[in-house]
Amino acid sequence: MDVWGENHTFDVERETEEYTKAEYIVTASGNKVSRRSVLCGSQNIMINGRTIIKEGCLLRGDLNSIKLGRYCTLQEDTVVRPPYKKFIKGIAFFPVQLGDFCMVGRGSVVNAATIGSCVRIGADCYIGRRTVIRDCVVIDDGTILPEDFVCPPFTRWSGKPGQLVEELPESLEMVLAEDSRDYYDKFVPVGPSGPGWQSATRKLSVISRLNVGGSGKGQSPATLSKSPENC
């Protein structure tokens, strides 16, 4: 996902991206969730509205709570997994939160504790456990951030491991927010809904209730005895 173009410009004029209506569930608050995504522990997944979750995405709400802000986009095959820490008595999983106007590129794995607003994470990135990413941060494609890492606001990172490339202008916040709104508005349905649409929607109503948030459970660390490598 090219989020930072040549000559340090950011193009907010996107082309329309079409999706098949029958392949997405659209909730009352405008979330667009692919039927080919997997949302484990949906009662612990809270989405504030107008967020896009594309096919192949995996959200591990069964480990602890996941909270997504408004106008977020998770591209194909993104994994969002609550971070864990090993203790003598077992393993504790902690909540993960993404702010408003965040975009995560195809194939990236997010184990962060907190991601601020107006953040761009490129494709095939790995965000280490308990990492904290502040507002208005750009992470280039293929970047690896180690665990317990902190990215200050208005910075750009790249490499394996991630290295600071440059500081970004404060005006970028407005540009990234507008870009997220523009992406959502231009992600439009095409084609008929297809037979069985209403029936399938009722069967997957648990996902459609994501727009009103979770049950409030999972806010504290969930201590488990199983190996984190299997989660």
N, C-alpha and C positions, 0 to 999 in steps of 0.2 A: 504494500500500500504506500504509494508515494505521497507523503504528507508534507514534504518540504521541497519545493521545486527549485529549479536553477535560479540563481541570482536572489535567493532568499525571498521568493514570492510564494504566496499561497492562493491557489485558484479556488474561489468560492462558486464559480459558475460551472455547475455539474450538469452532465447529460442525464436525461431520464433513464432510470433503471426499472425494468418491468419484472414482475413476478406473477406466477400463476395463482389466481385467487384461491383455488381449492387447496393449495399447498401451505397456506398460512392461516392462522387464527388471528383475527383482529379483535382485541378486547374493547370494552367500553371506554377505556381511557386512551385508546389509540395504539396500544402495543401491538406489534406485528411479530408473531412467534411462529417459526416454521414447524410444521408437523414432523419434520425429520430431525428436529433437535431433541435433546434429552434433558429434562429438568427433574433431577432427583430431589426428593424432599420438598415438593412445591409449596408446602405450608410454611417453609422457612425462606422462600424466595420472594422478595418484595421489589416490584417495579413501579416507579412513580408515574410512568406514562410516556407515550410516544417514543418507545424504544423498539429497536429492531433486533431480533435474534434469528440468525439465518441457519440454514440446514447444517447438520453435523455438529452443532454447538453442544457442549456438555456443561451443565451447571450442577455442582455437587452440594445442593442445599441439604442433603441428608447428613452432611458432616457438621455444618453449622450454618448460620444465617448468611444469605447473600442479598445485598441491597444495591439496586441499580437506580441511578437518577433519571431525569428526563432527557429525552433526545440522545440516548446512548445507542450505539450500534456495535453488535458483535458479529464480525464477518464469519464466513464458513469455517467450521472445525475449530472454533475457539473453545478453550477449556477455562472455566473459572472455578477454582477450587480453594476453599478456605484453608489458610495456612495452619500448620501444626507445630508443636514443640514437644520434645520428649522430656518426660519427667520420670522420677524413680517409680512412681505408681502407674505409669502408663503414658498415653499420648493425649495431649489436649489440642483440639481444633478451635480456632478463633474465627469470629465473624470477618467477612470481607465486604467492603463498601466501595462502590464507584460513584463519583459525583455526576453532575449534569454535563451534557455535551461531550461525552467520552466516546472514542472509537477505538476498537481493538481489531487488528488485522487478522487475515486468514491464518489459521494454524498456530496462533499464539497460545501460550499457557500462562495463566495469571494465578499466582499464589500470594499476591500482595495482601497486606492488612488493610491499607487504605489507598485509594486513588482519587485524587482531587478532581475538580471540574476542568473542562476544556483540555483534556489530555488526549494525545494521539499516540497509540502504540502500533507499530508497524507489523508486517506479516512475519510469521515464524520467530517471534520473540519469546524469550523465557523470562518471566518476572519471578524472582526468587521468593522464598517463604518470608512472610512478615515484612516485606519491602513496603516503604511508604513513598508514594509519588505525590508531590504537591501539585497545586493548580498550574495549568498552562505549561505542561511539559511535553516535549516531542521526543519519541524514542524511535530510532530508525529501524528498518527491517533487519531481522536477524540478530538483534541485540540481546545479550544475556546480562541480566542484573542479578548479582549475588543476593543471598538471603540477608535480611536485616539492613538492607541498603536504603538510603534516603536520597531522593532526587529533589533538590530545591526548586522553587517555582521559577518559571520563565527560563528554562534551560533545555538544551537538546543533548541527547546521549546516543552513542553508537559504539559498536564493537563487542568483542567477546574477551574479557568482560567489558561491560559498558564503561565508556569514558566520556567525560564532558567535552562536547564539541564546541559549543558556544552558548552565550547568553542570548535570550530572545527579547524582543521589544514588548513592552506592556500592552501595546495596541493589539497584540496577537490574540488576547482574550476575546475581544469583540469579533475578530475574524473567525476564530474557531467556533464560537457559539453560533454565528450565522451560517457557517458551513454545515454544522450538524443539523440545523433546522432545514437548510436547503436539501441535504441528503434525504432526510425523512420525507419532505414534501415531494421529492422526485422519485421516490421508491413507490411505484404505483402498480395496482393490480391490472391484469389483462385476462381475457377469456372468461368463459362461463364458470360458475362455481362448481358445476358437475353434480351428478346424481349422488344422493346421500350426504350432501353437505350439512344439512341441518342435523341429521342423525349423528354424524361424526362430531359435530360441534358439541352436541349434548354429551357424548361419551367422553370428550376431552374438556369438559367444563371446569375441571380442576385447574387446568392451565389458564382458562379464560378468567378465572377469579384472581389471577396474579395482579391485576390492576388495582385491587383494593388492599394488597399487602398480605403478609403472612399472619400467623397466629400469635406472633410475639415470642414464640419459643426459640430457643437456640441463641439467645443474646449473650449468654455466658459461655465460656469454653466448655466443649463437650468432651469429657475424658473417655477415651476408648482404649481397649487393650490390644486391638488388632494392629498389624503393621501398617504404617502410612504408605508403604510402597504398593499396597493392594487397594488404596483408596483413589 
